[in-house]
Amino acid sequence: MKKFLKITAAIVLLLLICYFGFFKYRQIRANNVSIPISTNALLKINVDELYKTIAVSYIKHPNQYSGSDKKGIKEKVDDLNTGLKIPANIYLYSLKGKAKTTFFSSFEIADTLVFNHFIQKKSSLPLIKKDSNFFQSKDSTFFILFNKITVAFAYTPQKEQVKTTLVEILNRKNMIKVGESRFKQLVNLSDHISFQNTGNFSKINFTDGKISFSNEFINQMIVPAAKPQHRVLNPESTVSMWLNGKFKSDLIKKNQTVSPSLLSKDSFFRFYKDYVDFEWTNTITQVDTVVGYEYNDDFERVEKKVLQDRKIPSISMNLAANDQEVSDYLKSLGALDQPTGKISSSMIPLYQVYFKGNSGSIQLSTVQSAKPDLKRISSDDFFYFKVDFKKLIKQTPIPLIADKLGTFSQLEIKAKSTGKDKIKLESELLFLNKDANALIQLLKVFKNGFNRSINFNFSVDIPVTK
């Protein structure tokens, strides 16, 4: 029995060594690929790590992947047979002198006949043959050029001329290995997707029920507070956000246009100092005066006012600002009812909003009795944002939101300063289904027509408040 266990253990160990050795070999080969010296942005897709993550998820939760697709294994493999060698890592790059949205890449061809059949007969993107080895899409945004061993392609929404560049990529002209380029830090990353350019370094990972995203970038807009603080917001809020930092003076100078709306970006930059927070806690009932018209006994058209209950969000926004200056501004426009604090609906439509000012801060709220709490606590982050999609769907009667955002549970974003003019942003997008891989779920959302279903065909009754 002991001998049998030892043999079994040895076999398992050997299989594991072969398994990890195989993937390690693929990584080494993939990281020896070359990119043009003129590359100014590089996107890496770690194919093997995605395979492994999804495979583990399939083993743990096989019922999550047993959909209505009844194709056999052979048919599925045939559908994926492009004639290309899929490497451990796929690199997409943009180049100097080209638009930022134009990307290039290349693949080795494993089977020329299969590849030719794929691009001419089976490709989901209709291609037009321009010459023997050069094809382009009908809208002139996608191009491929190939020889017997390699295919190079370009995607250019700007419809740039890219054939010369594709020829240089095929001929390996002015190329450098990724590991020897200024993008070498991407080489050994195990993240599913990573991206780098002059001012950004981003990473994305797809696990069961969650997408994790991080981005370090050069900050051109905000000067974060040296020691960030924020008010304690309700953790059960539908939406909550706070920002503790100043906007750079160059940005403010560009936004000094006088605007009649208090919530416009122009007014915001005019009054904002160094802190703002926003909170949507729940749904409340607000009584609106709806103005209508009817005819009296003398057939004269007369105005009639009707009180109407309406469900609206309980929203509060607190802003560090000169409260007296904001109050005087509202009074000068005749937009503030001083006894009640109500702001005119011509300035803030849709909801009744109330103004309060206190010791260098103001509060705008749909709740007249709301009292601002000015106490703050310390934080490592200068920015925070969270939305609870479950509560948002429940409190927002818009079919589109329920139909498409119903897949998600919560989005949370944090940002902190990591040095002079540098910011690190981290976020998590959670799904309601915690068992299926997030990438698979996301692809299903888009497959079901996420971008085609955006149709704001709904009516909203806007009452007139007097």
Secondary structure, 3 states (H helix, E strand, C coil): CHHHHHHHHHHHHHHHHHHHHHHHHHHHHHCCCEEECCEEEEEEEEHHHHHHHHHHHHHHCHHHHCCCCCCCHHHHHHHHCCCECCCCEEEEEEECCCCCCCEEEEEEECCHHHHHHHHHHHCCCCEEEEECCEEEECCCCEEEEECCCEEEEEECCCCCCCHHHHHHHHCCCCEEEHHHCCCHHHCCCCCCEEEEECCEEEEEEEEECEEEEEEEEECCCEEECCCCEEECCCCCCCEEEEEEEEECHHHHHCCCCCCCCCCCHHHHHHHCCCEEEEEEEEEEEEEEEEEEEEECCCCCEEEEEEEEEEEEEEEEEEEECCHHHHHHHHHHCCCEECCCCEECCCCCCCCCEEEEEECCEEEEECCCCCCCCCCEEECCCCEEEEEEHHHHHHHCCCHHHHHHHHHEEEEEEEEEEEECCEEEEEEEEEECCCCCEHHHHHHHHHHCCCCCCCCCCCCCCCCCCC
